[in-house]
Every structure is written in structure tokens, then in C-alpha cells.
Amino acid sequence: MSTLGDLSKDTLEVAGLRYQFYSLPRAQQKLGDIAKLPKSLKVLLENLLRWQDGESVTEEDIFALAQWQDKAHAEREIAYRPARVLMQDFTGVPAVVDLAAMREAVKRLGGDVDKVNPLSPVDLVIDHSVTVDKFGNDNAFEENVLLEMARNHERYVFLRWGQKSFNRFRVVPPGTGICHQVNLEYLGKSIWHEMLAGQEVAYPDTLVGTDSHTTMINALGVLGWGVGGIEAEAAMLGQPVSMLIPDVVGFKLSGKLRAGITATDLVLTVTQMLRKHGVVGKFVEFYGDGLDDLPLADRATIANMSPEYGATCGFFPVDQVTLDYMRLTGRSDQQVALVEAYARKQGMWRNTGDEPIFTSSLSLDMNDVEASLAGPKRPQDRVSLDKAPEAFNASNELEVNHARKEHSAVSYQDVLTKQQEQLDDGAVVIAAITSCTNTSNPSVLMAAGLLAKKAVELGLKRKPWVKASLAPGSKVVSDYLARARLTPYLDKLGFNLVGYGCTTCIGNSGPLPDAIEGAIKEGDLTVAAVLSGNRNFEGRIHPLVKTNWLASPPLVVAYALAGNMRLNLQHEPIGVDKTGKPVYLKDIWPTPEEIGAAVQQVSTSMFNKEYAEVFEGTPEWQKIRVSEAQTYDWDEGSTYIRLSPFFDDMGRTPEPVQDIQGARVLAMLGDSVTTDHISPAGSIKADSPAGRYLQEHGVEPHDFNSYGSRRGNHEVMMRGTFANIRIRNEMVPGVEGGITRHIPSGEQLAIYDAAMRYRKEGIPLAIIAGKEYGSGSSRDWAAKGPRLQGVRVVIAESFERIHRSNLIGMGILPLEFPQGESRKTLKLTGEEVIDIADLASIKPGCMVKVVLSRKDGSKLEIEARCRIDTGNELTYYQNDGILHYVIRNMLN
């Protein structure tokens, strides 16, 4: 019998080429009117039609999605199969380690190791390994690249092996760009096509990525979002992404941005609005006639920050702006023609006046957006520029163990000028044009260059305590800044090129000068970083920098000139010119006409040149020689790449799920605990468990590199779990850092050391937490690390989407407190003993009885909600993890 998918097949002719496709207009004859379906859901609907097999995708699934506006989708699980997978190296290295370890497990269990191969195309972009060690001079880029190659040689050897050993796996070498910008400018197609069973089949370009900012590609009409490395590995090995049919929140844009207002100001406003509205686990789709004049680079800035507003994705439908951008970035005429023809035929094209039906909607007149920053520690905490000093002064919540002191200052000797300088509270010690969010956007980068030009011409200088850096998302940025003759002015202010990659935003800001670090410590100063990125969580940017502020690139330059967050840039002079006359921000802010003229310098030839040899790499990269064996030759002495232990004890069939008996609380945590808190990516302290391990293995502290770069070594990562210097465990009040109490001894020690003591005692572990547990980056080690420490269950008020699925992917049970209850209302201390029975019979979304035995012998019973949401997730949990399930499928 023919399926709906079969009945919907049609052909499309574009510029003389014929494509088969799965027609939504044809399917509509059976499904009913789907014209007003959000366009992001039309992409999902096509995916279900194309993959309908009667098992993973049924006719009922397709009807549930088509009738979404009738709310028939509630709690409906679907199997989504993205066209491809995108990775960056911090998350990609552990994923390739897992694939290599899976080959070892399949080999041990008598299977065919060649089955452990990607079935979907995978692109890994090495972009997270460069650190801002050298800065403020013309040689900074070359020196940082050499340091990167030396530090990461073991990792790069391993990735070169993966590139040769695995099918459909490509690696973009270091020094090329940020994965999201490479995806936007080169890899993304909007409409994908490939030869299948003798037919050229066209379908929407879709993907999942191992970085939460994968959503940036939504700007190109590509449906994609971040997943944990664990889920991504399963997807590349042929497993569908299991998901509930999402709610879709519409965000209507009208009007235009005023002169002097940037895309960064817009995205910080959108982020604040959507966080307040509540979009966790939902799609956001942008619509409205304001999109007619919203450049694709601005759309990319908004889509990039979907994780910051909490949505699964922030989708922009295909329209004329999409086509213009594809032409600019060098996509072929045939590809652009296919995108337009397919989108129009399928009803995925955005027309003026479109008003799809949404779950809920909100709107913004872009004329109302004002100059903004976000800080001091969350991306959604938007502050208008004139309120920045007030917001800094209110950030005393970041101080631990003492009330906010009076502003203090410390004198130090500047290393270059040999002059005595004064470092004050509020000093901006890092000013970084960094990250994928804004460095894909020519208008804000040209604005930064033009502001620098005006400042230099007036005689303004960067304050000597500011560590400035420029880390673009692609080499094209350097080309157009040079073409516009703005590079010398940025260089003059210290914004020299330091690398093409994710630097300050991921915690690779590098060390501050010794004199600055010494002054901060001496005065216990609260200093600041201003960066054009998307993440400003505590302890992420630099261990000594307590407040971090997200801002547009021109504002980053402005704060480097001002030098202190307590200066009101809207009303106070930013400096004085050569004659001693005060200079205000408005005096050096470029006009829209100036920015527009500079943006006109961006040309297609730049993109063609820089992406012509995108997979080739430097001579140093090309010289790396590796084995071509199917299994990796593990080096027992390596401190970067180790065979992970996750599959050591697995058999061909899963054991029944064991109940949790006599569990102890490893840590009790508050609201908005991020994956950075759970598994930091930044620097490794010498006196931490991870630092001690590295030193025991002959690594000196100056060669520690970062936690992110060590993710291929489980020994480092399990020691780094809950080791963030800013994490606060409520079991040890008044203490910052990864410390807990061992119960019942009461001894205070590192969380890792306590976990290992509990393991020796045979005691399972639990984490208790507040709202939004696991927000932030899609970091698989935030689930892998707790698993290796012995954590069996996390009980929280709510979970962020990616982290919840990662916990299940590692066999950890996510439970939510009953509505209205929390660790506070229940007066938990962390000394309770936890018992959870009947785990072998749980169902998705069921209530689970949790018994908490208090120190005084009394017992408390609660009914917690099981946050295993789908049948597929339950199968993964019953198999002790998603990769265990995949291996057993291969074997059986």
C-alpha cells in the first residue's frame, strides 16, 4: 500500500535539471489545509513524509504535525532525521573518541568495526583551540597559531586519523574560522540535494550540531539546533533525533533600527523579551514585514543567540534576502535558483504580509530598540547603555563572604610604558571583538573599524590596562576590513588579529599581564570584560574577572578607550583629543551612511578566495602523519586522548535498570546552574584535582591548556566536573568553587575527591538543583563527568533542553520536583539519604516516588516527574545510554 510519502512525490525542474521532491501541496490533498502552518514546521513535515516507514515514522505522526494548529500534537513524539551534523573541536574531539571507543567495543564483542561509521555527512571545524596568549602586536596571530599547533598536536593527530578512518567525515583545519560562520558562509545550502536510488532528490537542508549556537544557520532558512555530542553521534550513526512536536512562538518584527543602533542591541532586546516570555523547548519563528529590510547578517546575530533566549531554534524563512546573501557568499547560480524554486513550490517562501498561526506571539518595533549591553553574568540581563554604571555598582551579588566594599584602587607599573598606573574597581581589563555572534556581521565590524579610525584621528588611546583582541569568525572579515582601510586603526588601538576562532567567549581569553593580575588580587578588585560574544557566565571569561558584559563590536572598542564600566558613555567624555578637548561617544560613532559605504566593500570574490581551499590547512597541518588503521593506536602516556571507559562493562544485552538505594547528595545547587558550572571549559587551576593529575603526569601548569582542549581525556574531565571556580554548593555555605561535604563524616573536600570516596564505599550519588539546570552550552561532559563520578539521578525544579537529553544519553535519571516544591520549600540540607524504587517499570513523563530520609530519622516522600519525555529516550535509559543502544543495534 502506498504511503503518504509515496503519494506526495513530485518533480521540480530548475534551470534544466530535474529533482524529485516530497511535495507538501500534494500531501495537503490528504492532510487538509496546511497553508498557515509555521514554515519551520513545514520543514519538519517534509522530513516525516520523506522518512515515513510505518515504524519510526507513521501516518499518525504526519497527521499530528499537519493538524498542529488544532493542538492535536500535544505530547506527540516524532523521529526527526537531519541531513547532516556539524561539530567544533571542543565537542567534536570527545565525539570522535566515543566513535573510536565504540569500534573497540564492537571489536571486543565480535562485531564488524566498519559499521561504526557516519551515515550522514559530518563536518568538524577546529575553531575552539586558539587562545589569546599574544595580543596587541602585528605578530600576535602567527604566534598564537604556532602555540595552538604545539599545544594541541596530540588532538590534531587524532582528528587527522578520524578524517582518514571514518567515511563522510570532513575536518576544517585550525586557523580557518568559527564553525557557525563557516556553516553560514559556505557549508549551508538552504536546500540540500543528493542522488538516491538513481534520482536526484531535493529536500530542505537540516542539521544538528554539537555547539548550542548551531542555531545561527536558521538565518539561512536552515532548520538546525544544538544537541549534545552524545545525541549527535547517534544521529550520524543513523539514529533519529527523538523529539516532541514543538510549540512555535511567533516573533513579529516591524520598523527599522534607528541610526546608531546595532544588530547587537536588537538581539539583546530580543533575548530579554523571549526569556521573559518563556520559550524553553519551543521553536521561535520570526515573521513580519520588518524582515524585508533586515540583512541576513543581522538575522544570523539573532538566530545565533537562540540558546540565550532558551529556544530550540530561532528560524527565519527563506526570502529574497536569503537569495541575495547566497549570491554574495559565492553559492552557485544553480543552487540559488533551486532554493527559490523549491521554497516557493513548498510554501516555505516568506511573502510580505504572511501571518502563520503560532502557539503564541510577541512583537517588536525595531525603532524602539536602544543602545544596550548585557551583564554582569547572564546574556538575558539587558542593560541600556546609560544604565551600565548603575548595573555595575549593583553587581555586589557577585561578592562572596562580605558586603560590597567601597570602590578601591591599586597602583601598578605598566610593562610597556614603565609608568605607574592605577587600576580601579570597574576597570575594563578585557575588550574582545570575539565569537560567532557578531563577527559574521559586516555592519557591526565596519562600525567598530570606523569608530577606531575616528578615535585615532582625534588622538584617543586604549587604556593601558585593557587587553584588546580581534578574533573574527572567518578570514573574509580580515579581507573586508583591509579593503575598507580600517585595519591600521584597529591595530593602533590594540585590536590586532589574534586568531580565527572562538576565543574569549569560550574562556580562551588567555592570561592577563602579571602586573594586572597582581593588582586585581592585591585590591580584591571587581573588574570587567566587555566582549562581542554570546556568553558571559561567571568564571567563564577569566578567573579573576567577576563581571562580564556583552556588547556590540563598536561598543567594545569604546570601552577599551574609556577603560572603566563606571563611566557613563552616553553622558560623560570617553577621553580627550590632542588639544585637550573632551570627546564623547557620539563624536566618534559612525553614521549609517559611513557604515553602508564600508559594507559595500564586501564582495563575492572574497568568499570565493577564502573558501577555495577550506579543507587544506596550513603546512603544519598537512605535515601531520597518521595511521590508516580502522581502530586507533591509543597512547597510554597521552594526557589529551584516552580510551574512554564508558563501554568497558557492557554486554550484548542490557541489564535491568537498578533501583537507587541509599544515595547521597554530592552537591545541592541553586537556579540557572550552567553547563559551564558543571563542566568548565576554561583554565585549569594547579591545586585542583585536574591540575594535580596533570602535574603527576609530567605536565607543567603553563602547559595545562584548558578543560575544553582536554575533553578527549576522561581522567581530566571527571576531575574537572563541578570544578568551576564560581559554582556554589549550598552544602558548604559561603564557599565558592567545587567543594562539598562528605556525609556522614562531614569532611569538606573537592567534589571529585568526595565522589571517589563514595565510590569506594559503594554509595550512589544524586544532585539536587533549582530552575534551569544545565542551561548554556551543549556540553556532553556535563553529563559524562557526573556519570563517571557516580551520579545516578538529578532532581531539579526544571532542566534546559539539551542537558536533560544528555543526562538520559549517559544513563542518568532526570527528575523534577513537584509543582511548587523545591529544595527550599522541602528544607533539604544535602544530608538526606535518597531511595527511588521501581525504576525498571518507569514510563515517559510518569510520576516517581522519591523517599528522602533525614538526619533525625524522619522520612519525606515526594512524587517527582520523570523527565524522560519520549519512548526513544526511555529505550536509551534502559540501555544505560544512547551509545550503548547504538552498539547493541549494530551487533544484533
N, C-alpha and C positions, 0 to 999 in steps of 0.2 A: 504494500500500500504506500502511495506517495505521501511524504511528509509535507508540512507547511514549507519547510526549507526547499524541498524539491519543487513545489508549485510556484515558489517565488523566483526561481532562476530566470534571468533575462540577459540580454546582451546590450552592450553600450559601445558605440563606435566613436572614437575620438581621434581626429587628425589621421585617419586612415588605418588605425589599429582597432581591433575588436577585443573587448573584455567581457568575460562573463561576470555577473554580479547577482547578489541576492536582493531582489527589488522589494522595497517597502511598499510602494504603490500597489504592486501585485499582491503582496501579503495582506494589504489593507482590505482587499475584497473579502477575505475570510475573518480578519481581525476586527473590522469596524474602523471608524474614523480615528486615525492617529495623528492628524494634522497638527493638533495643538500639544502633542507630546513634547516635553523639553528635548532639545536637539541632542543633548548628552545621552538621554535615554534612547533616542533613535539609534545611536551608535551601539548601545548595549543590545537593542532589539535585533539589529543586523547580525551581531555576534551570535546570538542564540539561534537565529534562523540558519546561519551557516554551519553551526556545530550541532544542530539537532540530531540526536542519535537514539532517542527513546529511553536512554538511561541517565547519562549525566545531564542532558537537556531534553526536556519533554515538551509536548504540545501545551500542557498546562502551564509550564514555566513561561512560554511565549505569550499565551493569553493573559497571564497575570501581569506581565510587563506592559503589554499593549493596553490593558484596561487600568493602568496605573492611576489615571485621574479619578477613577471610581473607588480608589483606595483598596482595590482587590489585592494589592501587592503585599499587604501587611504581613510581616514575618515570613515572606516567601524567600526561600533560599534559591539562588541561581549559581550556575557554573560559568564563569567568565574566562575566556581564553585570549589573553593579549597576543598581539602579533610578534612582540619582541621584548627583550629585557635589557635594561640599562644599569650599569654599575659604575661606581667610583672605587678607587683602590682601597680606601679605609674599610669599606663594607665588602668590596669585591675580593680582597685577599682571603678573609675568613670563608667566604663562599667557595672559592676555589680550593682552599684547604679542606672544606667539607666534601667537595666533589672527589678530591684525591683520597680522602679517608673513606668515602663510600666505595671507591674502587677497591681499596684494601679489604673492606668488609665483605664485598661481593666475592672477591677472590678467596677469602678465608672460608666463606660459606659455599664455595663450589660453583659460583655463577660466572657469567660472561662479563668481564670488566668493560668491554666495549659498549655495553648497554648504558653505562654511566657516561652519557654524552648529551649535550644540549640538543633538544628537538626544535627549539625556537632560536632565532638569531640573538646573540648576546654581544653587546658592545661594552667594554670596560675602559673607562677613561682614567688615566693616572693623573689625578689633579689635587689630591689632598696631602701630598707628602712634602711639599716645599714649605720651608719655614723662613720667616723674616729674620735671619741672623744678620745679614748685611743690609744696610739701608742708607739712604741719603747720599749716594755717590753713583757715578756712572758705571761702576763695575759690579754693583750690587746683584744684578740679575745673573751674570756669569758665575759669580762666587757662590750664590745660593744654589744654582743648578749643580755645580760641582759638589757642594756639600750634600745636596739631596741624593745624587748618584752614589756617593761614598757611603752615606748612612744606610741607604735602602737597597744596597746591592743584592743582599740575600732575597729580599722581597721581589726585586725585579727579575732575578734569575728564576724564581718560582713562577712569576707571571709569564715570562717568556716560555717556560716549559708548558704552562697551561695553554698558551696561544698555539703551540705546536701539537699538543696532545689531544685537545678537545676540538670536536667539529663545531662549526658555526659560532666560533668564539674569536672575536677580534679585540685587540688591545690598542688603544690610542696612547702613545708613549708620553712620558712626562715632558713638561715644558710646552704643551700644545694649547691647553685651555681647560676651562671648567666643564664638567660633563654636561651640565644643563645648557650651557651656551653652545657647545659643540652640537648638542642634540637639536637645539633651536635653529642654528645657522647651517647645519649640514646633514645630520642623521635623519631628522624628522621629515616625513614625506606628506603628511596630511591624509593622503590616500595611498595605501600600500597595494602592490600587485606582484603576483608570482605565478609561475607555471605549475599547475596542479592537474594531474591526470590528462595531460595534453591540452589543457585550456589555460589561457591567461586570465586569472581571476583577480578582480579588483575589490578591495574592501577597505574600510577605514583603518588608518594607522593607529594602533593602540599599543600601550606598553605598561609594564610595571618597572619600577626602579628601586635600587637599594639605597636611595637617598630620598629623604622625605620631600625635597624640593624638585623631584621629578615632575611635579605639577606645573612647572614652568612651561612645559611643552603644550599645555592646554591652550596657550595663547595662539597656537597654530592650528587650532581645531582638532588636536590630537588628544584623545582621552587617555590619560595616564596618571598614575599616582604612585606614591612611595609605599613599599612593603618592606618587611624585614628581610634580611638576607636569606633567612630560612624559607620564607614563602617564595622568594624569587628563585631560589634553587629548585624548588618543587615545580614552579611554573616553567622554568627552562627544561625540566625533565619530563614535561608533558602533563603535569597535574593542573587541573583548572584552579583558578582563584575562586574560592568559595565565598560568596557574599550575599547579604540580604539585599533585595531590591531597595535602592536608597530613596529617601525623601530628596527632593530637589528644591532648593531655595533660590528664587529669582532675585537678582540684584540689578535694578534698573538704573542706568546712568543717563543723565541728561546734561545739557550745557557744555561748557568748556572750562579748562583751568585758566585762572587769571594770570596775567604777567607776573613773573617772579615766583610762581608756584610750580613745583616739580612733580614728576610721577611718584617720587618717594613720598611726598606729602600726601598724595592721593592714596597710595597703598597703605600708609599708616592710618589714615582715616577709615578706609575700607576695613582694615584689620580690626580696628577698635569697634566699629559698628557690627561686624559679623560675630566677633567674640561675644558682644553683649546680646545679640540676637539668639545665639546658640546654634551652631552648625556642625557640632562634632558628629562624625559618622555620616554626614549628608554631602550630597553634591551641591555646589553653588554654580549657577549658570548666569552669566552676565548678558543683559539684553538692553534694549532701549536705543533711541536714535543718537544718544551721546557717543555711541560706538563708531558712528560714521567718521568722526574726526579723531578717534583715539588711536594713535600709532600702535603698531604691533609690539614695539619695544616697551611701550607703557603697559600694554596688556600683559606682556611677559612678566613685568615687575609685579603686577597684581597677582597673576597666576602662581608665580614663584612662592608667594607667602601664604598659600593655602594652609600649610601646617600651622602657621602662626595664628590664623583665624580659626583653625580647628577642623576645616572641611576636608573631606576626602580629596576633592579637586575643585578648581575654580575655572570653569570651562567657558571659552569664547568660541562661538560657532564660526564656521568658515564664511568669509565675505570678501569684498573687493580688497580690503586692507590686507587680508591674508595673501591674496594672489600677488599684490604689489610687493610684499615683503619677500615672497618666494622668488620672484624675479630678481629683486635686489641682491639676494644672497646666493644667486647663481644656480637655482634649480632650473632644469631644462624646460623648454617651451612645451614639450610633450607632457611633462609631469604637471606643469601649471594648468594646462588645458584639461588634463584628466581630473584634477582636483575640482575645477569649476564645474565640468560636465557632471561628474559623479554627485557632488554636493547638491546641485540643482535638481538632478533627477530623483534623488532620495529624500528631498525635503529637509536636507541638513544645512542648506544655504540660509544665511541670515538676510532677511529682507527688511527694508525700512518699515517701521510700524508693527513688526512682529510682536505678538503678545501671547507666548505659550502659557499653559496652565502650570502653576507651581504649587508645591506644598504650602509655601508662604513666600512673601516677597517683601523687599525693602528697597528704598530708592535714595539716590544722592544726586543733587545738582552740583556738578563739579565746580561751578562758580563759587560755591560756599567753602571750598577747601582752603585751609590756611597753612602757612609755613609751620612745620612740625618736626619733632623728634619723638623717639620712644625710649623710655627708660624709667628707672635705673636698672631694671633687671628682667623685664618681660616685653616682648615685641608688641603686645596689645595695649601697653600703657602709654598711649599717645599724650604728648605734652605740646601745647602751642609754643612756638619759639620764644615768645616774650615771657612765658612762664617757666622756662628752663631753670633759671637760678632758684626760683621758689621750689621747684621739684627736686633740685639737688639738695637744697637745705632740708627738705622733708625726708631725705633718704636715710635718716638716722635708724630706720628699721634694720639697716644692714649692719649696724654696730652690735656686737655681742658682748654681754657681761658688763657693759657700762652705758650710762646715758650719753647722749650726744654732747661732745665737748665743744668748747669754743673753737672757732677756726684757728688753726695753728700753722706755723711755717717753719721750714728748716733751711739753713744755708748749705750750699754745696758748691764745689768747684767744677765748672763746665770743662769737659775733657778737651774740647776743641779750642775754645777761646781763652782758657785758663782764668776766666773771670769768676768771681763769686756771684752765684745766682741764688734766688730764693724760691723754694718750692712750697706752694701754699696748698691748703685744703682746696679741693675743686680743680686742681691743676689737670689739664688735659695732657696725659703722658703718652697716649697713643692716638694718632689720627690716621685712619686707614681707609683708602678707597679700595674696597675688597669685595669679594664674594660675587656669586652669580646674580643676586637680585638686581643690582644696578649697573654692573659692568657690561651688561648686554644692551644697555640703553644709550645710544649716541647723544641724545639731547642732554642728559644729566652729566655725562662725561665731558662733552664740549663745554657745558656751563661751568664745570669745575676748572677746565683749562682756561676759559675766558676770564673767570674770576681771578685765577692765579696771575694771568697776564696784566690785568688792571692793577692788582696789588703790587706786583713787582715794579711796574712802571711808576707807581706812586712812592716806591721805596719801602713798602712794608716787608717785614721778615717773619718767618716762622719763629715762634718762641723756642729757645734753645733746649728746653726740657721735653719737647714734643718729638716722639718717634713717628715720623711720617712714612707712608709707603703707598705704592700703587701696584695692585695685583689684578690685572684685567682678566676677564673670562675667556678671551681669545686674542690671538695675535693681530686680528683685524683692528682691534682698539688702538694698538700702537701705530698701525698704518694711518688711521684717520686722524689721530692726534698730531702725528708728524705732518700729514698733508695740510692740516689747518694751522701748522706752525705754532702749536701750543705746547709741545713737549718741553722746550727750553724753560718755559715759565714754571711749569710744574716741577721740573728738576731744580730750579733755583730755590723753590720753597721746600725742597727735600722729598717731594713726591716722585722720586726716581722709580723706574720699573724694578720690582724685586722678584717677580716671577709670574707665570701664568698658572694660576691655581687658586684653590680655596685656602687662604692663609689665616688672617686674623679672626675671621668669623668662626672657624673650626677650632681655634685655640693655638694656631701655629703663628702667633704674633712674635715669637722669639723673645730673647731676654731684653730687658731694658738696660741701658748703660749702668755700670756698677754704682756710680755716684747717685743716680736717680733712685735705684733700688735701695741704696743705703739711706737716703733721705726719707723715703716713704716709711721704711721700717723704724728709723730713729724717731720720727714725729708721729708714728701710727696714723699717717695721713690718709684721708679718704680722697683718692684721686680718680680720674675718669679716663675712659677710652671713648672716642667718637668714631664710628665706623659705618660704612655704607652697606652693611650686610643685613642679615635677617635674624640673627641670633645674638642675644645679649644676656644670657642666663648667668647667674652667679658663678664665679670661679672658672668661667669658660674662656674668657679672652686672655687674661693673665692672672696668676695667683695673687698678685699684690694690688690689682685694680678692682676696687669694690663696686664702682658704678660704671655701667656701660650704656651708651646711648646710640641708637640707630638714627642715621641722618642721611640726607642726600649727599652725593659727592661734592657739590659746591659748598654745602654747609660743613663738611669735613675739612675742606681747605680753610674755611672761615674760622673754625675753632682752632686750627693749627696756628693761625695768626693771632687769635685772641688769647689762647693759652689757658683759659680757665672757664669752667662751667658757671661760675657765679657772675660772669659778665653778661649783661642783657644785650644781646646782639641787635635787638630791634631798636634800642634807645640809647645805648652807650657806644662811644667810639671803639672801633676794633683795633685802632692804632693811630699813629701819626705819620704824616707824609714827610718828604725830605725837608720841607720848610717848617716842620713842627705843627702843622695844621691838623686837627683831628679828622680822621677818616672813619666814616660809618659804613655799615654793611651795604646800605642802599647805594653808596658811592661806587662800589666795585661789583655790584650784582649785574650780570649781563642782561641786555634787553632781549625780548623774544626774537627780534629781527636779527640780532647778532648770533643768537643760538641757531636760528633757522639757517642762516648763511653758512655757519660752520658745519651743520649736519649735511648740507648739500655736498660736502667734500667726500662723504661716504659713497663708495662706488662698488659695483658688482665685481670689477677686476680685483679688488682687494680680497673678496671672499674666494674667488677662483684661485688666486695665488696661494693663499694661506691653507686652503683645504686640498690642494692638488696632491700633496704627499702626506696626508694627515696620519697615516699609519706607519710612516717610515721611521721617524725618530732621529735623534742625534747620532753622531758616530759612536759615542759611548754606549748608547742603547743597542745599536746594531752589532757592536762587538761582543755582546753577551752571548756566550755559547752554552747550550743546554742539551741534556739527554733527550732522546726521542722515544724513551720507553713509555709504555702505557701507564705504569704506576711510578710514582715519584720516588726518587732516591733520597729518603729523609736523612738529614744530617743531625745526629744526636747532639752535636755541640752548638747547634743554631739557637740563638736567642730571639729569632724573628719567626721562624717557620717550624712548627712542631706537629707531629701526627696527633690530631685531637682524639680524646678518649671516648667520645660520645657513642661509638658503636662497639666498644670493646666487649661488652657482655651480651649483646643482642643475639637472639637465635632466629631461626626462620619463621617462628610463630610467636606472637606476643603473649606475655604472661598476663593473667587477670590483673586489673588495677587494684593496687593495695590500698586499704583504708589508711588514714593518717591517725596515728595514735601517739599521744604523749609529746606532741610537737611543742617546741619552744619558740618564742618570738626573737628573731635575730635583730630586727630593728622596727621601731614604731615611728612613722614619718607623717608629715603634715600634707597640706594641699600643694598641688602643682609641682610635685616631685618629678623632675625631668629625667630622661634617659641619660643626660649628662651627669646628674647627681648619682644615678645608679652605676653608670659605666663611663667615666670621664674619657675625653679624647685628648686632653691637653698634656701638660708636663707631668713628669713622674718625680715625686719627692724622694730624696735619697734615704730618708728614715722611714719610708712607707714599706709595707710588705713587698710590693713590687720592686721598689728601689733596692731593698735588701737582697731579693732574689737575683737581680741583675748584677749587683756587686759580687755576690757569691759565685756568679758565673763569669767573672772577669770583665764586666762592663763598667767603665768609669762613669760617674754622673754626667760628665759633659757629653758622653755618647749614648745617654739613655734614649734619645729621640722622644717620641710621645706615645701615649697609650694607643692613639689611633694607628700609629705605624707598627705597633706590636700586636695587632689583632690576630696575626697568624700564630701566636704563641699562647695557648690556653693557660700556661703557668703564670704568665704576666697578667693576663686578663682576669683570671679568677681572684688574683691578689688585688687587682685594681677595682674590683666590684664594690660599690658603695664607698669608694675611697676619695670622692670629691671633697676638696678642702672646705666647701661651703655647705655640705649636707648637714642637717641637724636631726639627730636621732633623739626623740623625746624620752628615751630611756636614760639618757645622760644629759639632763637639762643644763643649759648654759655652755655646752661644748659644741664647737664646730668641727667637722671632719668625720671620717669614717670610724667612729668609736662606738662601742656598745658595752653592755654589761652581760657577763656570763652568769646565767641563772642555774642553780641556786647559789653559786659561790659569791656572786656579787662583784667579782673582779672586773675592773674596767680595762678593756683592751681593744685592739683593732678588730673590726668586724670580721675580716678574713681569719684572724687568729682564733676568734671565738667560734667561727663556723667549723674550723678544723678540729677544735676541741670537742664540739658537739658531735662531729662525725665519728671521732674515736669512741665517744660514749654511745653511739648508735641512735642519736636523737634526731628526728626530722625537724625541719625549720619552717617558720612562717614569717611573712612580712605583713605588718598592719599599716594602712595608709589612708590618706584623706581623699580629696577630689582630684580628678585629672591625673591619676597616677600614670607615669610613663609618657608625659607629654614631651614634645620636642622631636629630636631626630629619630629616624627609623633605625635603631641601633640593635642588631641581633644580640650583641654581647650583654645588653641589659637584661636579656632573658637567659642566655647561655651561662653568664657568670653566676647568677643566683642558683641555677641548676647545679653547677659544679660545686657550689658552696653547700648544697644540701637543702635548698628551699623547695618545698613541695606545694605550697599554697600562698597566694597573695590575697588578702582580704582588704578591699579598699571601698571608698564611697563611690568612685567611678574611675573608669580607665580611658586613656586615649586609645584610638582605634588600632594603630599599628602595634603598639606594645602589647595590647591584650592578645592579639593573634600570635605575636611572637612567643608569649608565655605558653600558650597552648602548643605551639610548634615545638617547644622544648619539654613538653610533658608537665608543665606547672599549671595548677588549677587556679583560674581567676574567679574570685567570689566577691559579690558586692554586699555591703551591709544592707539591712532592711531600710526601706524608705524612711528618712528622718532620723535614722540612727547613725552613730559614728563611734570612733574610739573615745571621743569626749563624752557623748551622752551616756555611753556604757561605762565610763570611768575606768577604762583599761589602763594598766600601768606597764604592760610588757612582761610582767612576771607570771602571767597566766599560762596554764598548760592547755593545749588545744587538741580536741579529738573530733574527727569527722568520719562518720561511718557510711556504709552502703555506696561507696564510690563506684563500684562495679556496675551499678544499675542507674547511674545518673542519665538524664536526658538534656538536650539543649534547652536552656532557659529555665530549668526546674529549680525548685527551692531545695536547699541543702541544709540539714541541721548541723550546726556547729556548737559544740559544748566547750565552754571556757571555764576551767577550774581555777579559782582564785587562790591566793596565798593563804587565806584564812580557812580554806576548805570548802567554801560555798561554791555553787556551780551556777553558771549563767548559760542559758540556751538561746540561740538566735537562729532565725530562718534566713540564711543568706541566699541571694540569687546567683545561680551558676551562670557565668558569662561565657560559657561555651555556647555560641549562638546558632550554629548550624550542624547538620548531620555530619558533614565532612570534617568539621573541627572536632567533633566527638570521636570520629574514627582516628584522627591523628592523636588525640589524647590517649585513647585506648591502646595505641601502638607505641606509647612513650615518646611520641614526637612525629612530626611530619616526614622527616627524612628516613626514619626507621620504617615508616609505612611505605615510602617510595622504594626503598631497598627490598622490602618483602614482596612488593609487586613485581619487581624485576626478577626476583628469584622464583616466584611462584606462577 
